């Protein structure tokens, strides 16, 4: 078994919180994720999380058609704040101490993002949940994950998805598709694999920050990824 990572950034989509529901937050799903996060923290791993808001609202959603894009994106950022608070509440039930920091200034609800404080929380083994993306419209939470990961000195960005890695083809359409255990940034670009949005992908590549794509719906996958086991797909330099 490979050594476990000491500090990681988990990118969790809002859609992952829906479970089998068509929108919103599924309580059993978020509780299961909180339990898996709790198991990882018991390993002594410093964990930060960037959470999306697509289960509630996002700027490119059908409901935003005809709306000013910047306005819609700010609404999406507020959705990530709601998800962050819900996750914090779920983590509390498993004895995990966490702090939520927002890129938008809403101090009556959560504290603003301040890098030195985030680093101190991580050193104290508190989970830090970054909400409101980058605080700017036109940038996705993927970009926020790459940015925060670089800022806090994470060893890797863990992109939690609904599939257990990157495949040679769509496994739902092609039964012969195989999973890449690892692939370089350049190979992913040449094969036109959509792993993150272009800005986030370029930032991770420039910062030599590896990305691990895995399924958050697979029991125990998060812990196996953190322990460096062959789970998901590693994107590296």
C-alpha positions in Angstrom: 0.0 0.0 0.0 1.3 3.5 -0.9 1.6 6.1 1.9 -1.5 8.1 2.5 -1.7 11.8 1.4 -1.2 14.3 4.2 -3.3 17.2 2.8 -5.9 16.9 0.1 -8.6 19.0 -1.6 -11.9 17.2 -2.3 -14.0 18.6 -5.1 -17.6 17.6 -4.3 -20.3 18.4 -6.8 -23.7 19.6 -5.7 -25.3 16.9 -7.8 -23.6 14.3 -5.6 -25.7 15.4 -2.7 -29.0 14.7 -4.5 -28.8 10.9 -4.3 -31.7 9.5 -6.2 -33.7 12.7 -5.9 -34.2 15.1 -8.8 -33.0 18.1 -6.9 -32.0 19.4 -3.5 -30.2 17.4 -0.8 -30.9 13.8 0.0 -30.3 13.4 3.8 -29.2 9.7 3.6 -26.7 10.5 0.8 -25.1 13.5 2.6 -24.9 11.4 5.8 -23.1 8.6 4.0 -20.6 11.1 2.5 -20.1 12.7 5.9 -19.4 9.3 7.4 -16.8 8.6 4.8 -15.2 12.0 5.3 -15.1 11.2 9.0 -13.2 7.9 8.4 -10.6 9.8 6.4 -10.1 12.4 9.1 -9.4 9.6 11.6 -6.4 8.7 9.4 -4.9 12.1 10.3 -5.4 13.5 6.8 -5.8 17.3 6.5 -8.9 17.7 4.3 -10.4 20.7 2.6 -13.5 20.6 0.4 -14.8 22.7 -2.4 -18.5 22.1 -2.9 -20.7 22.9 -5.9 -24.3 24.1 -6.1 -25.7 22.4 -9.2 -28.3 20.5 -7.2 -29.9 23.8 -6.3 -28.9 26.3 -9.0 -26.1 27.2 -11.3 -25.5 29.9 -13.9 -25.7 27.6 -16.9 -28.8 25.7 -15.7 -32.0 25.8 -17.8 -33.6 27.9 -15.1 -31.1 30.6 -15.8 -32.0 31.1 -19.4 -32.6 34.7 -20.2 -31.0 35.8 -17.0 -27.8 37.9 -16.9 -25.0 35.4 -16.6 -23.2 37.2 -13.8 -26.4 37.4 -11.7 -27.1 33.7 -12.3 -23.5 32.8 -11.3 -23.8 34.8 -8.0 -27.0 32.9 -7.3 -25.1 29.6 -7.9 -22.5 30.7 -5.4 -25.2 31.2 -2.8 -26.3 27.6 -3.6 -22.9 26.4 -2.7 -23.1 28.2 0.6 -26.3 26.3 1.5 -24.6 23.0 0.5 -21.6 23.8 2.6 -23.7 24.5 5.7 -25.7 21.3 5.1 -22.4 19.3 4.9 -21.0 21.0 8.0 -24.2 20.0 9.9 -23.9 16.4 8.7 -20.2 16.2 9.6 -21.0 17.4 13.1 -23.2 14.3 13.7 -20.1 12.2 13.1 -18.0 14.2 15.5 -16.0 16.0 12.8 -15.1 19.6 13.5 -15.3 21.7 10.4 -15.2 25.4 9.4 -16.9 26.9 6.4 -15.2 29.8 4.6 -16.9 31.8 1.8 -15.4 33.7 -1.1 -18.4 36.0 -0.8 -18.6 38.3 2.3 -21.6 37.0 4.3 -20.2 37.1 7.8 -23.5 36.8 9.5 -23.7 33.2 8.2 -20.1 32.1 7.7 -16.6 33.5 7.9 -14.9 34.9 4.8 -12.1 33.0 3.1 -8.8 33.9 4.7 -5.9 31.7 3.6 -3.8 31.9 6.9 -6.9 30.9 8.9 -7.7 28.1 6.5 -4.2 26.8 6.9 -4.4 27.0 10.7 -7.6 25.1 10.7 -6.1 22.3 8.6 -3.1 22.1 10.9 -5.6 21.7 13.7 -7.1 18.8 11.8 -10.4 20.6 11.2 -12.1 20.0 7.9 -12.3 23.3 5.9 -15.2 23.7 3.5 -14.8 26.4 0.8 -18.0 27.9 -0.4 -19.0 30.4 -3.1 -16.5 29.2 -5.6 -13.8 31.8 -6.4 -16.3 34.6 -5.6 -16.3 35.7 -9.2 -18.8 35.0 -12.0 -17.8 33.0 -15.1 -15.6 30.7 -13.0 -16.7 27.2 -12.1 -16.2 25.4 -8.8 -13.7 23.2 -10.6 -11.6 26.3 -11.0 -12.2 27.1 -7.3 -10.9 23.6 -6.4 -7.8 24.0 -8.4 -7.2 27.5 -7.0 -7.8 26.6 -3.3 -5.8 23.4 -3.7 -2.8 25.3 -4.9 -3.3 28.0 -2.2 -3.4 25.5 0.7 -0.5 23.4 -0.6 -2.7 20.3 -1.2 -0.8 17.3 -2.5 -3.7 16.3 -4.8 -7.2 17.4 -6.0 -9.8 14.6 -5.6 -12.6 15.1 -8.1 -15.6 13.1 -6.9 -17.9 12.1 -9.7 -20.6 9.5 -10.5 -18.1 7.3 -12.4 -15.1 5.4 -11.0 -12.5 7.0 -13.1 -11.7 8.0 -16.7 -12.4 5.4 -19.4 -11.2 4.9 -22.9 -14.9 5.3 -24.0 -18.3 5.8 -22.4 -18.7 2.5 -20.3 -22.5 2.9 -20.5 -22.3 2.7 -24.3 -19.2 0.5 -24.9 -18.8 -2.6 -22.8 -15.2 -2.9 -23.9 -14.2 0.4 -22.4 -11.4 0.2 -19.9 -10.5 2.5 -17.1 -7.2 4.4 -17.1 -5.4 3.8 -13.8 -3.3 6.9 -14.6 -2.8 9.3 -17.5 -0.7 12.4 -18.0 -2.1 15.9 -18.5 -0.7 16.0 -22.0 -2.3 12.6 -22.9 -5.7 13.8 -21.5 -5.5 16.9 -23.7 -4.5 15.0 -26.8 -7.4 12.5 -26.2 -9.8 15.5 -25.5 -10.9 14.0 -22.2 -13.2 16.3 -20.3 -11.8 16.0 -16.7 -12.3 19.6 -15.5 -13.0 22.8 -17.2 -10.1 24.2 -19.2 -9.1 26.9 -16.7 -9.1 24.4 -13.8 -7.2 21.8 -15.8 -4.6 24.3 -16.9 -4.1 25.6 -13.4 -3.5 22.1 -12.0 -1.1 21.3 -14.8 0.9 24.5 -14.3 1.1 24.0 -10.6 2.0 20.3 -11.0 -1.0 19.5 -8.9 -2.3 16.0 -9.7 -6.0 15.2 -10.0 -7.6 11.9 -9.0 -11.0 11.2 -10.5 -13.1 8.7 -8.6 -16.7 7.7 -7.8 -18.1 9.2 -4.6 -20.9 6.7 -4.8 -18.6 3.7 -4.4 -18.4 2.7 -0.7 -14.9 3.3 0.8 -13.6 4.8 -2.4 -12.6 8.1 -0.7 -10.5 6.3 1.9 -8.8 4.1 -0.7 -7.9 7.1 -2.8 -6.4 8.9 0.2 -4.4 5.8 1.1 -2.9 5.9 -2.4 -4.6 2.6 -3.6 -5.6 1.8 -7.2 -8.9 3.6 -7.1 -10.1 5.9 -9.9 -7.8 7.5 -12.4 -4.8 9.6 -11.6 -4.0 12.6 -13.8 -0.4 13.7 -13.4 2.5 15.5 -15.1 
